Amino acid sequence: MPENWLTVHGGTLHNLRRVTASIPLARLVALTGVSGSGKSTLARDVLMTNLLDAVGRSVMSSPATRRARKSAPQAAEQKAWRSSVLAREAPRPELKVTHHWHGCESVSGWESIDRVLEVDQTPIGKTPRSCPATYVGVWDAIRKLFSQTLEARARGYTASRFSFNAGDGRCPACEGQGVRTIGMSFLPDVKVPCDVCHGQRFNPETLAVTWRGRNIGEVLTMEVDEAVEFFGPITQIAHPLQLMKDVGLGYLTLGQPSPTLSGGEAQRIKLVTELSKVRDDIARRGQKAAHTLYVLDEPTVGLHMADVARLIEVLHRLVDAGHSVLVIEHDLDVIAEADWVIDLGPEGGAGGGSIVAQTTPEQLVQVAASHTGAALGPVLARQPSAEPVQGMRVAQVAGN
């Protein structure tokens, strides 16, 4: 049986009918049901809202903890007292954190979660300066790599010289964007490649510096598939790029402007960033990796079946790293791959808001009141038989 469970008790927001939903941690959990059954209300408006207050988006401190710290009696006096050297060695006074649960009676089991994050399909950036290389965190390492070449050292160039956001290295005509905007008065503005740098973003002096025969501008136009081989010896750069290739984004260029990415591409780039953090956590020996709860709202919208398969693989890799994943989903392939399913309904609107079943996908098929189970049966029938997740809780059917 999973060691830890996250439970929402007595959810009553919108059309929820005092539901109690139990979510196993360190598992892939699918939240299913017909449209209007209360999935987004439970996952986002109740669970996410409360966890963002109790846990927060980072491992530093939660909003609830900060409120308690500010409202603690004699907070100003304690702060002044602890400024002395001797006082810093004294134990800190215990804070009384009060949680104001929204849309439910309470939430239990959240203490083992270090951070909560919603991974959606919103753009990763709004300007052409934002690109996959900057978002996944490899661009700083690439700039540093070019600054360590003999040519760069001879010219006195540092890593800042190879930045297209500021500095003397970027193209002065397009200011490092690689494109120029032409105003069309009554029509939408048109972006055309810069006629000075021809889309390479840097001036000729900066482009004269090369690493393994390529300059910094050519690296930006390089596809991820090629970049994985090109930067193979540099693990810090090659690993995130290999993850992008694994999730089916090998066709993107490193410098592709973020506004041109689709919602599915942006979402997978965000997941790649999280997967690269998993490697960083493992590298920190002696430190406990932060346990993150990822919430995704219908991530398969607009994705091809092959892309859905890659997305499922990414979600499994996050779970294998010890994280928890909650997916609001209609896609039957994703539901079939889940370790645990919470099915809401049985209908939408006034006819929904109840939990039809909390069980494994294999057991959900046997629930007669579940529309999801009826549709899931043929999908599971064509898959090779697999053992259910060991020790999972017995199915909870038609009630709480």
KEBADO-949637 format. One record per residue (C-alpha): x, y negated, z. Coordinates in steps of 0.001 Angstrom, whole numbers, padded with zeros to 6 digits, always signed. Each point is the difference from the previous one (the first is absolute). Layout:
# residues N
XYZ/...
This chain:
# residues 400
+000000+000000+000000/+001318-003507-000754/+001526-001563+003088/-001651-003393-000382/-003442-001110-001133/-001245-003520-000706/-003679-000336+000894/-002549-002754-000611/-002759+000268+002600/-003531-001280-000607/+000442-001922-003253/-003072-002201-000572/+001130-002664-002490/-002299-000575-002987/-001748+003290-000788/+002142+002227+002251/-002154+001984+002437/+002157+000327+003109/+002460+002235-001821/+002994+001581+001716/+002711+000808-002526/+003113+002014+000907/+003070-000431-002209/+002971+002379+000401/+003292-001920-000069/+002940+001005-002189/-002505+001372-002525/-001569-001049-003315/-003623-000828+000815/-002689-000766-002591/-003030-002131+000868/-002758+000990-002420/-003689-000527-000719/-002325-001575-002536/+000166-003736-000704/-001425-002006+002893/+000412+002792+002543/+002260-002131+002244/+003502+001116-001005/+001545-003463-000364/-001837-001231+003088/+001461+002781+002121/+003536-000038-001431/+000583-003701-000612/-002491-002053+002000/+000140+002150+003139/+003194+002095+000073/+002373-002393-001805/-001305-003093+001790/+000403+001555+003436/+003393+001569-000697/+001383-003231-001439/-000890-001611+003315/+001180+002858+002240/+003097+001067-001977/+000755-002660-002606/+001794+000164-003343/+003483+000365+001509/+001654+001784+002904/+000808-003252+001832/-003223-000836+001865/-003726+000070-000625/-002393-002967+000091/-001607+001514+003110/+003378+000109+001760/+000795-003575-000977/-003375-001147+001342/+000660+001752+003281/+003438-001560+000229/-001363-003498-000550/-002857+000444+002454/+002181+001534+002743/-000040-002071+003196/+002939-002349+000440/+001312+000868-003489/+001960-003239-000261/+001599+000460+003420/+000984+003588-000833/+001572-001104-003278/+002078-002659+001752/+000964+002416+002776/+001142+002694-002446/+002307-002458-001759/+002573+000539+002748/+002566+002783-000383/-000948+001831+003207/-003712-000097-000769/+000487+001700-003360/+001087+003179+001780/-003184+000115+002077/-002904+002146-001284/-002613-001831-002007/-003457-000357+001545/-002530+002436-001439/-002471-001547-002424/-003683+000811+000159/-001057+000316-003628/-003744-000201-000589/-001412+001237-003291/-003142-001499-001465/-001221+002750-002309/-001831-001173-003118/-002920+001982-001406/+000368+002959+002351/+000069+000971+003649/+003704+000816+000080/+002959+001454-001897/+002181+002680+001597/+003279+001626-001027/+001460-003145-001568/+002920-000116+002459/+002107+002369-002129/-000261-002307-003046/+002726-002632-000391/-001374-001931-002965/-003001+000001-002332/+000102-001013-003653/-002566-000196-002783/+001481+000807-003409/-002268-001518-002633/+000216-000907-003688/+000543-003747+000459/+002953-001481-001974/+003454+000237+001587/+000752-003559-001133/-001570-002954-001772/+002975-001475-001890/+002285+001400-002753/+002904-000176+002469/-001527+002882+001946/+000786+003377-001550/+000333+003692+000973/+003732-000358+000736/-000593-002746+002563/-003031+001681+001594/+001552+003428+000619/+003140-001665+001364/+002691+001010-002504/+000655-003437-001484/+002139-001265+002894/+002193+003099-000278/+000343-000503-003778/+000991-003649+000490/+002588+000999+002582/+001333+002660-002380/+000573-002570-002760/+001609-002454+002422/+002636+002621+000894/+001248+000434-003583/+003452-001314-000935/-001466-002556-002414/-002341-001398+002649/+002779-000242+002569/+002285-001756-002485/-002709-002577-000687/-000838-000389+003693/-003558+001281-000396/-001928+001269+003026/-003252+001974+000067/-001972-003257-000078/+001360-000657-003505/-002060+002956-001269/-003312-001250+001396/-002672-001197-002439/-001935-001756+002753/+002562-002719+000721/+003636-000925-000501/+002339-000783-002863/-000247+003399-001657/-003540-000127-001333/-001055-001447-003351/-000672-003741+000438/-002637-000068-002740/-002422+002592+001447/+001322-000169+003582/+000560+003741+000140/-003471+001051-001119/+001041+001261-003435/-003102-001583-001539/-001203-003526-000632/-003594-001147+000361/-001604-001951-002837/-003051-002037+000928/-002868+000484-002475/-002297-002787+001251/-003473+001540-000280/+001323+003578-000315/+001817+002159+002573/+003732-000662+000280/+002267+002255-002057/+003252+001491+001279/+002760+000577-002552/+003566+001333+000463/+002502-002695+000887/+001799-001194-003159/+003198-000726+001956/+000629+003233+001958/-002304+002144-002215/-001705+001465+003036/+003173+000983+001897/-000571-002605+002752/+003702-000923+000459/+002449-002409-001597/+002888+001195-002268/+002641-000305+002743/-001906+002351+002280/-000780+002422-002831/+003743+000245-000742/+000434+002140+003132/-000627+003680-000687/-000139+003237+001986/+000494+003234-001929/-000402-001979-003236/-003359-001627+000879/-000642-003554+001151/-002588-001015+002594/-002541-001008-002652/+000218+003367-001734/-000567+001735+003345/-003299-001876+000392/-001201+001255-003388/+001025+003568+000838/-002773+002575+000517/-000128+001859+003299/+000757+003324-001724/+003245-001412-001382/+000840-001886+003198/-000129+003209+002066/+002859+001405-002095/+001846-003313-000251/+000086-000581+003776/+000232+003700+000885/+003192-000302+002121/-001527-002837+002065/-002457+001802+002313/-001386-003222+001465/-001225-000974-003472/-000614+003385-001623/-002238+001429+002754/-002852-002577-000226/+000222+000121-003796/-000240+003803+000067/-003132-000324+002136/-001497-002340-002611/+000795+002586-002648/-001558+002755+002111/-003321-001865+000245/-000146-000496-003777/+001320-003564-000266/+003141+000836-001940/-001198-002015-003000/-000008-003324+001881/+002933-002372-000361/+001772-001219+003121/-000816-003613-000816/-003574+000408-001205/-002006-002985+001320/-002355+001041+002792/-003099-001711-001495/+000211+002405-002970/-000263+003133+002182/-003304+001841+000279/-001680+000638+003348/+001033+003657-000006/+003611-000869-000810/+000102-002582+002793/-001421+002496+002482/+002537+002669-000867/+002852-002513+000304/-001240-000803+003519/-000028+003725+000819/+003548+000334-001354/+001086-002787+002352/-001494+001952+002909/+001678+003235-001127/+003375-001756-000127/-000600-001130+003601/-000402+003659+000944/+003570+000605-001153/+001203-003041+001957/-001680+001324+003162/+001718+003368-000393/+003337-001757-000450/-000357-001707+003394/+001209+002825+002197/-001169-000023+003572/-002985-002211-000735/-003591+001149-000166/-001533-000673-003411/-003055-002249+000109/-003266+001912-000444/-002070-001838-002605/-003672+000428-000838/-000593-000736-003691/-003525-000865-001129/-000826+000128-003718/-003378-000977-001485/-000670+002041-003176/+003600-000056-001271/-000857+002108-003077/-002151-002711-001636/+001305-000568-003535/+002585+002781+000174/+000451+002772-002545/-000199+003579+001249/+003786+000362-000283/+000459-003153+002075/-002452+001337+002595/+002191+003098+000373/+003056-002191+000588/-001909-002091+002533/-000985+003141+001918/+003652+001036+000101/+000964-003386+001481/-002685+000288+002678/+001242+003473+000943/+003569-001314+000281/-001150-002674+002435/-001741+002649+002111/+003040+002275-000140/+002021-002905+001428/-002261-000020+003067/-002387-002797-000970/-003811+000035-000146/-001989-000757-003157/-003721-000839-000145/-001480-000197-003498/-003486-001222-000936/-000571+002006-003134/-002474+001388-002535/+002592+001819-002111/-000516+003734+000545/+003650+000898-000645/+001130-002277+002841/-002716+001325+002319/+000998+003592-000777/+003617-000791+000973/-000969-001555+003349/+000694+001751+003298/-003200-001330+001578/-003208-001519-001403/-002468-002322+001718/-003160-000035-002102/-002502-002828+000583/-003585-000185-001166/-002043+001867-000770/-001249-002821-002243/+000916-003651-000491/-001269-003158+001676/-002729+000650+002588/+000281+003720-000708/+003711+000076+000849/+002218-000944+002905/+000145+003478+001541/+002760+002588-000038/-001095+002995-002043/+003127+002019+000799/+003531-000278+001357/+001892+002996-001274/+002459+001358-002545/-000785-000164-003740/-000556+003764-000104/-002587-000143+002778/-001682-003120-001386/-001171+002033-002990/-002134+002091+002359/-001868-003035+001389/-003336-000105-001829/-000742-003644+000898/+003249-001269-001540/-000161-001345-003556/+003804-000113+000023/+000189+003665+000953/-002292+000994-002880/+002225-001808-002507/+003213+001208+001627/-000769+003707-000339/+000950+000415-003693/+003217-001994+000534/+001165+002236+002835/-001047+003105-001953/+002481-000727-002786/+002890-000641+002405/+002221+002780+001375/-001097+001068+003454/+001908-001648+002812/+000017+000490+003728/-001853-002741+001886/+002020-002342+002171/+001052+002038+003020/-001887-000690+003180/-002486-002512-001413/-003004-000795+002144/-003185+001974-000669/-002337-001763-002426/-002394-002554+001435/-003096+000066-002126/-002987-002343-000282/+000491-002038+003108/+002491-001409+002457/
